[in-house]
C-alpha cells in the first residue's frame, strides 16, 4: 500500500461511525498488530501472538500505534511492542487491554460473527452517536499521529539504517532457513 493510500485508509477508519471488529486468528506481525488498535472490538485466538519489528528494521510506528497502544495498554506495554521488539501473546494483550476477548479456535469465527450479528441488531443511529462520543476526544490526536507516522516512515525509508537493518534481517533469516530455524 503506498503512503497516500495508507494515510487515507487510516483517516477513513478514524472517521467512520461504523463499528469495526478485528478477528485475529494467527500471528499479528507489523501492520497486522499496529492496525488492530484502530478497531472498536478485537477478538483473537489463544495461539495468536503479536509483534512490531519497526525499530529492528530501522523504521517507525504506523497505523497510529504510537498513540493507540499507549492509550489502550499504557506506556510500558506499548514500549514493549514498539521499542523493545517483544513478541506478546494474545493473553498478555487481553490483560493489557488491547484485545477485547480471546475465543477458542474451534469456535472463533462463529463467535465473532455472533458478536457482529448482535451489534447489527442494535439501533444504528444510537451506535453511531455513541461511537462518535467515544471518538470525539481522540479523533484529532489520531489524525495528527497518522500524519506524523506517515511522515516518519517517509523520512526513515530514505535513511540508510532501515536498508541495512532489513538486509541484515533477510540474511539472518536465510541462514536460519538453511538450518531449519527460521522464525519471524
C-alpha positions as CSV (number, residue, x, y, z in Angstrom):
1,X,0.0,0.0,0.0
2,X,1.5,3.3,-0.9
3,X,1.8,6.1,1.6
4,X,-1.1,8.3,0.3
5,X,-3.4,5.3,0.2
6,X,-2.3,4.2,3.7
7,X,-2.9,7.7,5.1
8,X,-6.4,7.9,3.5
9,X,-7.3,4.4,4.7
10,X,-6.3,5.3,8.3
11,X,-8.3,8.6,8.1
12,X,-11.3,6.6,6.9
13,X,-11.0,4.2,9.8
14,X,-10.6,7.0,12.3
15,X,-13.6,8.9,11.0
16,X,-16.1,6.1,10.4
17,X,-19.1,5.9,12.5
18,X,-19.4,2.1,11.8
19,X,-18.4,-0.4,14.5
20,X,-15.1,-2.0,13.5
21,X,-14.3,-5.6,14.6
22,X,-10.9,-7.2,14.2
23,X,-10.7,-11.0,14.3
24,X,-7.2,-12.2,14.7
25,X,-6.8,-15.9,14.1
26,X,-3.0,-16.1,13.7
27,X,0.2,-14.1,14.1
28,X,-0.1,-10.3,14.0
29,X,3.2,-9.0,12.6
30,X,3.9,-5.3,12.0
31,X,0.8,-3.7,10.4
32,X,-1.2,-6.8,11.5
33,X,-0.6,-5.7,15.1
34,X,-0.4,-1.9,14.8
35,X,-3.6,-1.5,12.8
36,X,-5.9,-3.5,15.2
37,X,-5.8,-0.8,17.8
38,X,-7.9,1.4,15.4
39,X,-10.7,-1.1,15.7
40,X,-13.5,-0.9,18.3
41,X,-13.5,-4.6,19.3
42,X,-10.6,-7.0,18.9
43,X,-11.0,-10.8,19.2
44,X,-8.1,-13.3,19.0
45,X,-7.5,-17.0,19.2
46,X,-5.3,-18.1,22.2
47,X,-2.5,-19.1,19.8
48,X,-2.2,-15.6,18.3
49,X,0.9,-13.6,19.0
50,X,1.8,-10.0,18.1
51,X,5.0,-8.0,17.4
52,X,6.0,-4.9,15.6
53,X,9.6,-5.1,14.2
54,X,9.7,-1.4,13.3
55,X,12.7,-0.4,15.4
56,X,14.5,-3.6,14.5
57,X,14.1,-2.7,10.8
58,X,15.0,1.0,11.3
59,X,11.5,2.2,10.7
60,X,8.9,3.9,12.9
61,X,5.4,3.2,14.3
62,X,2.4,3.1,11.9
63,X,-1.4,3.0,11.9
64,X,-1.5,5.5,14.8
65,X,0.1,2.8,17.1
66,X,2.3,5.5,18.8
67,X,-1.0,6.8,20.3
68,X,-3.4,3.8,20.3
69,X,-1.1,1.4,22.0
70,X,-0.3,3.8,24.8
71,X,-3.9,4.7,25.3
72,X,-5.1,1.1,25.3
73,X,-2.3,-0.6,27.3
74,X,-0.2,2.1,29.0
75,X,3.2,3.4,28.0
76,X,5.2,0.4,29.3
77,X,3.3,-2.3,27.4
78,X,3.3,0.0,24.3
79,X,7.0,0.3,24.6
80,X,7.4,-3.5,24.8
81,X,5.8,-3.7,21.4
82,X,7.1,-0.6,19.7
83,X,10.5,-0.1,21.2
84,X,11.7,-3.4,22.7
85,X,10.8,-5.7,19.8
86,X,8.9,-8.0,22.2
87,X,6.6,-10.7,21.0
88,X,3.4,-10.6,23.1
89,X,0.7,-13.3,23.4
90,X,-3.0,-12.8,22.9
91,X,-3.3,-13.4,26.7
92,X,-0.8,-10.6,27.5
93,X,-2.6,-8.2,25.2
94,X,-6.0,-9.1,26.6
95,X,-4.7,-8.5,30.2
96,X,-3.2,-5.2,29.0
97,X,-6.4,-4.0,27.5
98,X,-5.8,-4.1,23.8
99,X,-7.7,-7.3,23.0
100,X,-11.4,-7.4,23.9
101,X,-11.6,-11.2,24.3
102,X,-9.9,-14.4,23.5
103,X,-12.1,-17.0,21.8
104,X,-11.1,-20.7,21.3
105,X,-10.0,-21.5,17.8
106,X,-12.7,-24.1,17.1
107,X,-15.5,-21.6,17.9
108,X,-13.7,-18.5,16.7
109,X,-15.4,-17.4,13.5
110,X,-19.0,-18.3,14.7
111,X,-18.4,-16.5,17.9
112,X,-17.1,-13.3,16.3
113,X,-19.9,-13.4,13.7
114,X,-22.4,-13.8,16.6
115,X,-21.0,-10.6,18.2
116,X,-21.2,-8.8,14.8
117,X,-24.8,-10.0,14.3
118,X,-25.8,-8.8,17.8
119,X,-24.3,-5.4,17.1
120,X,-26.0,-5.2,13.7
121,X,-29.4,-5.7,15.5
122,X,-28.8,-2.7,17.8
123,X,-30.2,0.8,16.9
124,X,-27.8,2.1,14.2
125,X,-28.1,5.8,14.9
126,X,-27.5,5.1,18.6
127,X,-24.4,3.1,17.8
128,X,-23.1,5.8,15.5
129,X,-23.8,8.5,18.1
130,X,-22.2,6.7,20.9
131,X,-19.1,5.8,18.8
132,X,-18.9,9.5,17.9
133,X,-19.0,10.4,21.6
134,X,-16.2,7.9,22.3
135,X,-14.0,9.0,19.4
136,X,-14.5,12.8,19.6
137,X,-11.7,13.4,22.1
138,X,-9.4,11.1,20.2
139,X,-10.0,11.9,16.5
140,X,-7.7,14.9,16.1
141,X,-5.0,13.2,18.1
142,X,-5.2,10.1,15.9
143,X,-5.3,12.1,12.7
144,X,-2.2,14.0,13.9
145,X,-0.4,10.8,14.8
146,X,-1.3,9.3,11.4
147,X,0.3,12.3,9.6
148,X,3.4,12.2,11.9
149,X,3.9,8.5,11.5
150,X,3.5,8.6,7.7
151,X,6.0,11.5,7.6
152,X,8.3,9.5,9.8
153,X,8.0,6.4,7.6
154,X,8.9,8.5,4.5
155,X,11.8,10.0,6.3
156,X,13.1,6.7,7.8
157,X,12.7,4.9,4.4
158,X,15.2,7.4,2.9
159,X,17.8,6.7,5.6
160,X,20.5,4.0,5.2
161,X,19.7,2.5,8.6
162,X,16.5,0.7,7.6
163,X,18.1,-0.5,4.4
164,X,21.0,-2.0,6.3
165,X,18.7,-3.4,9.1
166,X,16.3,-5.1,6.6
167,X,19.2,-6.5,4.6
168,X,20.7,-7.9,7.8
169,X,17.4,-9.4,8.8
170,X,17.0,-11.0,5.3
171,X,20.5,-12.5,5.5
172,X,19.8,-13.8,9.1
173,X,16.5,-15.4,8.0
174,X,18.1,-17.0,5.0
175,X,20.8,-18.5,7.3
176,X,18.2,-19.7,9.8
177,X,16.1,-21.2,7.0
178,X,19.1,-23.1,5.7
179,X,19.5,-24.6,9.2
180,X,15.7,-25.0,9.7
181,X,15.5,-22.4,12.5
182,X,13.7,-19.5,10.7
183,X,11.1,-17.8,12.8
184,X,9.7,-14.3,12.5
